[in-house]
């Protein structure tokens, strides 16, 4: 489906927000990659496949993201991400 002005605007905001959030939390470049896929709703196995990583490595990155963002679940992470402006 072709992008609409609204979806492009949301994607731009998400990209800008990702950079700001990752900087604030001190995420590594790979953790940023993992976070971006988490924000797309991908599970750990799909993230591992997309980034050509082992499942254990993805789990370690997710754990580090949670720790750095001071959250304990994906739901909390998403809430923390989207409330930031």
MOPAC internal coordinates of N, CA, C and O (Angstrom, degrees):
PM7 1SCF
backbone

  N    0.0000 0     0.00 0     0.00 0    0    0    0
  C    1.4509 1     0.00 0     0.00 0    1    0    0
  C    1.5300 1   108.69 1     0.00 0    2    1    0
  O    1.2310 1   119.70 1   -47.73 1    3    2    1
  N    1.3279 1   118.18 1   132.27 1    3    2    1
  C    1.4620 1   119.98 1  -178.53 1    5    3    2
  C    1.5260 1   111.54 1   -65.78 1    6    5    3
  O    1.2310 1   120.90 1   -33.09 1    7    6    5
  N    1.3304 1   115.88 1   146.91 1    7    6    5
  C    1.4679 1   117.92 1   179.76 1    9    7    6
  C    1.5259 1   111.28 1   -67.21 1   10    9    7
  O    1.2310 1   121.64 1   -34.71 1   11   10    9
  N    1.2990 1   114.47 1   145.29 1   11   10    9
  C    1.4599 1   120.46 1   175.89 1   13   11   10
  C    1.5168 1   107.58 1  -103.68 1   14   13   11
  O    1.2310 1   120.84 1   -13.03 1   15   14   13
  N    1.3024 1   116.00 1   166.97 1   15   14   13
  C    1.4702 1   119.67 1   178.87 1   17   15   14
  C    1.5217 1   110.40 1   -59.12 1   18   17   15
  O    1.2310 1   120.82 1   142.65 1   19   18   17
  N    1.3253 1   116.04 1   -37.35 1   19   18   17
  C    1.4630 1   120.32 1  -178.95 1   21   19   18
  C    1.5204 1   110.95 1   -67.47 1   22   21   19
  O    1.2310 1   119.89 1   132.61 1   23   22   21
  N    1.3473 1   117.81 1   -47.39 1   23   22   21
  C    1.4589 1   119.59 1  -178.24 1   25   23   22
  C    1.5164 1   110.97 1   -65.72 1   26   25   23
  O    1.2310 1   119.87 1   142.76 1   27   26   25
  N    1.3254 1   117.86 1   -37.24 1   27   26   25
  C    1.4604 1   121.17 1   178.08 1   29   27   26
  C    1.5210 1   110.28 1   -64.52 1   30   29   27
  O    1.2310 1   120.25 1   139.52 1   31   30   29
  N    1.3115 1   117.13 1   -40.48 1   31   30   29
  C    1.4635 1   121.76 1   178.47 1   33   31   30
  C    1.5291 1   110.36 1   -63.49 1   34   33   31
  O    1.2310 1   120.31 1   137.09 1   35   34   33
  N    1.3191 1   117.01 1   -42.91 1   35   34   33
  C    1.4659 1   121.25 1   179.10 1   37   35   34
  C    1.5269 1   109.72 1   -65.19 1   38   37   35
  O    1.2310 1   120.20 1   137.84 1   39   38   37
  N    1.3356 1   117.22 1   -42.16 1   39   38   37
  C    1.4633 1   120.68 1   179.52 1   41   39   38
  C    1.5300 1   110.87 1   -63.13 1   42   41   39
  O    1.2310 1   120.46 1   138.74 1   43   42   41
  N    1.3264 1   116.72 1   -41.26 1   43   42   41
  C    1.4660 1   120.46 1   178.54 1   45   43   42
  C    1.5273 1   110.20 1   -63.21 1   46   45   43
  O    1.2310 1   120.90 1   136.35 1   47   46   45
  N    1.3327 1   115.88 1   -43.65 1   47   46   45
  C    1.4705 1   119.69 1   179.74 1   49   47   46
  C    1.5274 1   110.17 1   -63.25 1   50   49   47
  O    1.2310 1   120.51 1   137.31 1   51   50   49
  N    1.3271 1   116.63 1   -42.69 1   51   50   49
  C    1.4649 1   120.60 1   179.97 1   53   51   50
  C    1.5247 1   110.31 1   -62.82 1   54   53   51
  O    1.2310 1   119.96 1   138.46 1   55   54   53
  N    1.3234 1   117.69 1   -41.54 1   55   54   53
  C    1.4646 1   121.24 1  -179.58 1   57   55   54
  C    1.5301 1   110.55 1   -64.41 1   58   57   55
  O    1.2310 1   120.42 1   133.92 1   59   58   57
  N    1.3230 1   116.80 1   -46.08 1   59   58   57
  C    1.4597 1   121.31 1   178.18 1   61   59   58
  C    1.5199 1   110.57 1   -63.61 1   62   61   59
  O    1.2310 1   121.08 1   136.67 1   63   62   61
  N    1.3192 1   115.54 1   -43.33 1   63   62   61
  C    1.4642 1   121.63 1   179.87 1   65   63   62
  C    1.5348 1   110.24 1   -62.97 1   66   65   63
  O    1.2310 1   120.34 1   139.94 1   67   66   65
  N    1.3342 1   116.95 1   -40.06 1   67   66   65
  C    1.4604 1   121.10 1  -179.65 1   69   67   66
  C    1.5224 1   110.26 1   -60.71 1   70   69   67
  O    1.2310 1   120.28 1   133.16 1   71   70   69
  N    1.3147 1   117.06 1   -46.84 1   71   70   69
  C    1.4640 1   120.32 1  -179.45 1   73   71   70
  C    1.5255 1   110.92 1   -61.72 1   74   73   71
  O    1.2310 1   120.74 1   135.01 1   75   74   73
  N    1.3177 1   116.19 1   -44.99 1   75   74   73
  C    1.4689 1   120.69 1  -179.26 1   77   75   74
  C    1.5321 1   111.15 1   -64.85 1   78   77   75
  O    1.2310 1   120.56 1   134.76 1   79   78   77
  N    1.3222 1   116.54 1   -45.24 1   79   78   77
  C    1.4609 1   121.77 1  -178.36 1   81   79   78
  C    1.5350 1   110.25 1   -64.73 1   82   81   79
  O    1.2310 1   120.97 1   135.35 1   83   82   81
  N    1.3295 1   115.75 1   -44.65 1   83   82   81
  C    1.4595 1   120.54 1  -179.59 1   85   83   82
  C    1.5265 1   111.00 1   -62.75 1   86   85   83
  O    1.2310 1   120.54 1   139.92 1   87   86   85
  N    1.3240 1   116.56 1   -40.08 1   87   86   85
  C    1.4634 1   119.97 1   177.29 1   89   87   86
  C    1.5240 1   110.97 1   -64.63 1   90   89   87
  O    1.2310 1   120.68 1   135.93 1   91   90   89
  N    1.3195 1   116.30 1   -44.07 1   91   90   89
  C    1.4592 1   120.43 1  -178.94 1   93   91   90
  C    1.5272 1   111.47 1   -62.26 1   94   93   91
  O    1.2310 1   120.83 1   141.46 1   95   94   93
  N    1.3323 1   116.02 1   -38.54 1   95   94   93
  C    1.4687 1   120.68 1  -178.29 1   97   95   94
  C    1.5220 1   112.87 1   -86.01 1   98   97   95
  O    1.2310 1   120.16 1   169.77 1   99   98   97
  N    1.3290 1   117.30 1   -10.23 1   99   98   97
  C    1.4622 1   120.76 1  -179.46 1  101   99   98
  C    1.5154 1   113.14 1    72.57 1  102  101   99
  O    1.2310 1   120.29 1  -142.15 1  103  102  101
  N    1.3281 1   117.05 1    37.85 1  103  102  101
  C    1.4653 1   121.06 1  -179.05 1  105  103  102
  C    1.5265 1   111.49 1   -76.34 1  106  105  103
  O    1.2310 1   121.12 1   -34.54 1  107  106  105
  N    1.3133 1   115.47 1   145.46 1  107  106  105
  C    1.4608 1   121.14 1   174.84 1  109  107  106
  C    1.5307 1   108.45 1   -75.16 1  110  109  107
  O    1.2310 1   119.85 1   -14.91 1  111  110  109
  N    1.3269 1   117.90 1   165.09 1  111  110  109
  C    1.4729 1   119.20 1   177.34 1  113  111  110
  C    1.5315 1   113.14 1   -56.48 1  114  113  111
  O    1.2310 1   119.80 1   140.57 1  115  114  113
  N    1.3210 1   117.98 1   -39.43 1  115  114  113
  C    1.4633 1   119.83 1  -179.76 1  117  115  114
  C    1.5264 1   110.97 1   -70.37 1  118  117  115
  O    1.2310 1   120.15 1   142.76 1  119  118  117
  N    1.3303 1   117.32 1   -37.24 1  119  118  117
  C    1.4613 1   120.22 1   175.78 1  121  119  118
  C    1.5224 1   110.41 1   -63.50 1  122  121  119
  O    1.2310 1   120.22 1   145.38 1  123  122  121
  N    1.3257 1   117.19 1   -34.62 1  123  122  121
  C    1.4658 1   121.00 1   175.79 1  125  123  122
  C    1.5262 1   110.44 1   -63.51 1  126  125  123
  O    1.2310 1   120.66 1   138.41 1  127  126  125
  N    1.3374 1   116.34 1   -41.59 1  127  126  125
  C    1.4658 1   120.67 1   177.93 1  129  127  126
  C    1.5268 1   110.53 1   -60.84 1  130  129  127
  O    1.2310 1   121.11 1   134.96 1  131  130  129
  N    1.3305 1   115.49 1   -45.04 1  131  130  129
  C    1.4656 1   120.72 1   179.99 1  133  131  130
  C    1.5268 1   109.98 1   -64.32 1  134  133  131
  O    1.2310 1   120.22 1   135.00 1  135  134  133
  N    1.3230 1   117.18 1   -45.00 1  135  134  133
  C    1.4620 1   120.95 1   179.04 1  137  135  134
  C    1.5285 1   110.96 1   -59.63 1  138  137  135
  O    1.2310 1   120.02 1   136.95 1  139  138  137
  N    1.3153 1   117.57 1   -43.05 1  139  138  137
  C    1.4708 1   120.62 1   179.95 1  141  139  138
  C    1.5275 1   110.67 1   -58.27 1  142  141  139
  O    1.2310 1   120.28 1   138.64 1  143  142  141
  N    1.3211 1   117.07 1   -41.36 1  143  142  141
  C    1.4675 1   119.96 1   179.22 1  145  143  142
  C    1.5264 1   111.41 1   -73.17 1  146  145  143
  O    1.2310 1   120.28 1   146.70 1  147  146  145
  N    1.3187 1   117.06 1   -33.30 1  147  146  145
  C    1.4628 1   119.89 1   174.96 1  149  147  146
  C    1.5256 1   109.87 1   -62.22 1  150  149  147
  O    1.2310 1   120.88 1   139.84 1  151  150  149
  N    1.3260 1   115.92 1   -40.16 1  151  150  149
  C    1.4674 1   120.48 1  -179.87 1  153  151  150
  C    1.5248 1   111.47 1   -66.38 1  154  153  151
  O    1.2310 1   120.28 1   155.77 1  155  154  153
  N    1.3256 1   117.07 1   -24.23 1  155  154  153
  C    1.4642 1   121.55 1   175.32 1  157  155  154
  C    1.5253 1   111.49 1   -80.42 1  158  157  155
  O    1.2310 1   120.54 1   175.68 1  159  158  157
  N    1.3251 1   116.57 1    -4.32 1  159  158  157
  C    1.4571 1   120.72 1   177.73 1  161  159  158
  C    1.5214 1   114.39 1    90.73 1  162  161  159
  O    1.2310 1   120.43 1  -168.25 1  163  162  161
  N    1.3233 1   116.77 1    11.75 1  163  162  161
  C    1.4635 1   119.68 1  -179.04 1  165  163  162
  C    1.5301 1   110.09 1   -76.62 1  166  165  163
  O    1.2310 1   121.11 1   -35.02 1  167  166  165
  N    1.3327 1   115.48 1   144.98 1  167  166  165
  C    1.4585 1   120.26 1   175.72 1  169  167  166
  C    1.5275 1   109.08 1   -86.46 1  170  169  167
  O    1.2310 1   120.53 1    -6.49 1  171  170  169
  N    1.3311 1   116.59 1   173.51 1  171  170  169
  C    1.4582 1   120.91 1  -175.51 1  173  171  170
  C    1.5238 1   112.66 1   -57.86 1  174  173  171
  O    1.2310 1   119.81 1   138.53 1  175  174  173
  N    1.3159 1   117.96 1   -41.47 1  175  174  173
  C    1.4673 1   120.83 1  -178.65 1  177  175  174
  C    1.5293 1   110.78 1   -63.92 1  178  177  175
  O    1.2310 1   120.22 1   136.65 1  179  178  177
  N    1.3209 1   117.19 1   -43.35 1  179  178  177
  C    1.4652 1   119.99 1   179.16 1  181  179  178
  C    1.5280 1   111.70 1   -68.29 1  182  181  179
  O    1.2310 1   120.53 1   145.97 1  183  182  181
  N    1.3182 1   116.59 1   -34.03 1  183  182  181
  C    1.4682 1   120.21 1   175.67 1  185  183  182
  C    1.5294 1   109.25 1   -64.56 1  186  185  183
  O    1.2310 1   120.90 1   134.98 1  187  186  185
  N    1.3305 1   115.88 1   -45.02 1  187  186  185
  C    1.4649 1   120.36 1   178.79 1  189  187  186
  C    1.5264 1   110.89 1   -58.07 1  190  189  187
  O    1.2310 1   120.50 1   135.21 1  191  190  189
  N    1.3080 1   116.64 1   -44.79 1  191  190  189
  C    1.4678 1   120.62 1   179.60 1  193  191  190
  C    1.5259 1   111.44 1   -64.77 1  194  193  191
  O    1.2310 1   120.45 1   135.73 1  195  194  193
  N    1.3238 1   116.74 1   -44.27 1  195  194  193
  C    1.4633 1   121.00 1  -177.21 1  197  195  194
  C    1.5248 1   111.94 1   -64.88 1  198  197  195
  O    1.2310 1   120.60 1   143.60 1  199  198  197
  N    1.3290 1   116.47 1   -36.40 1  199  198  197
  C    1.4631 1   120.38 1  -176.72 1  201  199  198
  C    1.5249 1   113.02 1   -99.84 1  202  201  199
  O    1.2310 1   120.69 1  -177.20 1  203  202  201
  N    1.3349 1   116.28 1     2.80 1  203  202  201
  C    1.4645 1   122.66 1  -177.93 1  205  203  202
  C    1.5329 1   111.69 1    53.97 1  206  205  203
  O    1.2310 1   121.55 1  -129.16 1  207  206  205
  N    1.3292 1   114.64 1    50.84 1  207  206  205
  C    1.4528 1   122.92 1   177.34 1  209  207  206
  C    1.5201 1   109.18 1  -119.86 1  210  209  207
  O    1.2310 1   120.68 1   -17.28 1  211  210  209
  N    1.3213 1   116.30 1   162.72 1  211  210  209
  C    1.4592 1   119.05 1   173.50 1  213  211  210
  C    1.5220 1   108.73 1   -76.07 1  214  213  211
  O    1.2310 1   120.90 1   -22.79 1  215  214  213
  N    1.3195 1   115.88 1   157.21 1  215  214  213
  C    1.4601 1   120.51 1   178.50 1  217  215  214
  C    1.5231 1   110.68 1   -60.61 1  218  217  215
  O    1.2310 1   120.39 1   141.41 1  219  218  217
  N    1.3289 1   116.86 1   -38.59 1  219  218  217
  C    1.4636 1   120.93 1   178.85 1  221  219  218
  C    1.5209 1   112.59 1   -62.63 1  222  221  219
  O    1.2310 1   120.48 1   142.03 1  223  222  221
  N    1.3240 1   116.69 1   -37.97 1  223  222  221
  C    1.4640 1   120.76 1   178.20 1  225  223  222
  C    1.5166 1   110.40 1   -66.32 1  226  225  223
  O    1.2310 1   120.35 1   138.30 1  227  226  225
  N    1.3235 1   116.94 1   -41.70 1  227  226  225
  C    1.4664 1   120.35 1   177.86 1  229  227  226
  C    1.5187 1   109.97 1   -62.70 1  230  229  227
  O    1.2310 1   120.39 1   136.10 1  231  230  229
  N    1.3225 1   116.86 1   -43.90 1  231  230  229
  C    1.4688 1   119.96 1   178.94 1  233  231  230
  C    1.5235 1   110.93 1   -60.01 1  234  233  231
  O    1.2310 1   120.34 1   141.13 1  235  234  233
  N    1.3269 1   116.95 1   -38.87 1  235  234  233
  C    1.4697 1   120.38 1   178.26 1  237  235  234
  C    1.5274 1   110.24 1   -64.73 1  238  237  235
  O    1.2310 1   120.39 1   136.81 1  239  238  237
  N    1.3420 1   116.86 1   -43.19 1  239  238  237
  C    1.4620 1   120.18 1   178.22 1  241  239  238
  C    1.5333 1   110.94 1   -62.92 1  242  241  239
  O    1.2310 1   120.40 1   136.71 1  243  242  241
  N    1.3242 1   116.85 1   -43.29 1  243  242  241
  C    1.4732 1   120.82 1   179.68 1  245  243  242
  C    1.5324 1   109.39 1   -61.62 1  246  245  243
  O    1.2310 1   120.69 1   135.38 1  247  246  245
  N    1.3108 1   116.28 1   -44.62 1  247  246  245
  C    1.4734 1   120.51 1   178.25 1  249  247  246
  C    1.5320 1   110.30 1   -58.17 1  250  249  247
  O    1.2310 1   120.49 1   134.48 1  251  250  249
  N    1.3403 1   116.67 1   -45.52 1  251  250  249
  C    1.4686 1   120.47 1   179.92 1  253  251  250
  C    1.5288 1   111.69 1   -64.54 1  254  253  251
  O    1.2310 1   120.22 1   141.52 1  255  254  253
  N    1.3167 1   117.19 1   -38.48 1  255  254  253
  C    1.4661 1   121.13 1   177.53 1  257  255  254
  C    1.5244 1   109.75 1   -62.44 1  258  257  255
  O    1.2310 1   120.57 1   133.26 1  259  258  257
  N    1.3302 1   116.52 1   -46.74 1  259  258  257
  C    1.4676 1   120.46 1   178.51 1  261  259  258
  C    1.5279 1   110.54 1   -57.39 1  262  261  259
  O    1.2310 1   120.98 1   133.61 1  263  262  261
  N    1.3350 1   115.73 1   -46.39 1  263  262  261
  C    1.4636 1   120.52 1  -177.72 1  265  263  262
  C    1.5235 1   110.40 1   -62.38 1  266  265  263
  O    1.2310 1   120.62 1   132.63 1  267  266  265
  N    1.3189 1   116.42 1   -47.37 1  267  266  265
  C    1.4679 1   120.47 1  -177.63 1  269  267  266
  C    1.5266 1   112.14 1   -67.90 1  270  269  267
  O    1.2310 1   120.23 1   147.78 1  271  270  269
  N    1.3351 1   117.16 1   -32.22 1  271  270  269
  C    1.4694 1   121.18 1   179.35 1  273  271  270
  C    1.5268 1   111.71 1   -87.52 1  274  273  271
  O    1.2310 1   120.43 1   174.33 1  275  274  273
  N    1.3313 1   116.78 1    -5.67 1  275  274  273
  C    1.4603 1   123.27 1   179.82 1  277  275  274
  C    1.5299 1   111.26 1    59.86 1  278  277  275
  O    1.2310 1   121.17 1  -130.84 1  279  278  277
  N    1.3427 1   115.37 1    49.16 1  279  278  277
  C    1.4660 1   122.57 1   176.17 1  281  279  278
  C    1.5212 1   108.42 1  -131.42 1  282  281  279
  O    1.2310 1   121.04 1   -11.26 1  283  282  281
  N    1.3434 1   115.61 1   168.74 1  283  282  281
  C    1.4671 1   119.22 1  -178.77 1  285  283  282
  C    1.5245 1   113.41 1  -124.55 1  286  285  283
  O    1.2310 1   119.98 1  -178.40 1  287  286  285
  N    1.3326 1   117.64 1     1.60 1  287  286  285
  C    1.4646 1   119.84 1  -179.34 1  289  287  286
  C    1.5209 1   110.46 1  -153.13 1  290  289  287
  O    1.2310 1   120.99 1   -15.40 1  291  290  289
  N    1.3242 1   115.72 1   164.60 1  291  290  289
  C    1.4690 1   120.44 1   176.98 1  293  291  290
  C    1.5266 1   110.54 1   -62.52 1  294  293  291
  O    1.2310 1   121.06 1   140.57 1  295  294  293
  N    1.3191 1   115.58 1   -39.43 1  295  294  293
  C    1.4645 1   119.10 1  -179.97 1  297  295  294
  C    1.5309 1   110.29 1   -60.79 1  298  297  295
  O    1.2310 1   120.07 1   133.26 1  299  298  297
  N    1.3188 1   117.47 1   -46.74 1  299  298  297
  C    1.4631 1   120.53 1   177.65 1  301  299  298
  C    1.5278 1   111.11 1   -62.42 1  302  301  299
  O    1.2310 1   120.82 1   141.10 1  303  302  301
  N    1.3293 1   116.03 1   -38.90 1  303  302  301
  C    1.4588 1   120.11 1   179.17 1  305  303  302
  C    1.5225 1   110.66 1   -62.13 1  306  305  303
  O    1.2310 1   120.39 1   133.89 1  307  306  305
  N    1.3157 1   116.85 1   -46.11 1  307  306  305
  C    1.4622 1   120.47 1   179.50 1  309  307  306
  C    1.5244 1   111.34 1   -63.21 1  310  309  307
  O    1.2310 1   120.51 1   138.39 1  311  310  309
  N    1.3143 1   116.63 1   -41.61 1  311  310  309
  C    1.4645 1   120.15 1   178.27 1  313  311  310
  C    1.5274 1   109.98 1   -63.32 1  314  313  311
  O    1.2310 1   120.45 1   135.73 1  315  314  313
  N    1.3233 1   116.75 1   -44.27 1  315  314  313
  C    1.4504 1   121.34 1   179.46 1  317  315  314
  C    1.5360 1   110.48 1   -63.03 1  318  317  315
  O    1.2310 1   120.67 1   137.60 1  319  318  317
  N    1.3121 1   116.33 1   -42.40 1  319  318  317
  C    1.4722 1   121.17 1  -179.57 1  321  319  318
  C    1.5144 1   111.64 1   -62.60 1  322  321  319
  O    1.2310 1   120.31 1   129.55 1  323  322  321
  N    1.3283 1   117.01 1   -50.45 1  323  322  321
  C    1.4784 1   119.91 1  -173.07 1  325  323  322
  C    1.5167 1   114.14 1   -78.66 1  326  325  323
  O    1.2310 1   119.88 1   160.14 1  327  326  325
  N    1.3351 1   117.83 1   -19.86 1  327  326  325
  C    1.4715 1   117.93 1   179.79 1  329  327  326
  C    1.5180 1   110.71 1   -80.60 1  330  329  327
  O    1.2310 1   120.37 1   161.42 1  331  330  329
  N    1.3243 1   116.90 1   -18.58 1  331  330  329
  C    1.4643 1   121.21 1  -178.20 1  333  331  330
  C    1.5249 1   110.30 1   -74.32 1  334  333  331
  O    1.2310 1   121.09 1   -46.25 1  335  334  333
  N    1.3021 1   115.53 1   133.75 1  335  334  333
  C    1.4719 1   120.21 1   176.11 1  337  335  334
  C    1.4750 1   112.09 1  -142.41 1  338  337  335
  O    1.2310 1   120.10 1   180.00 1  339  338  337

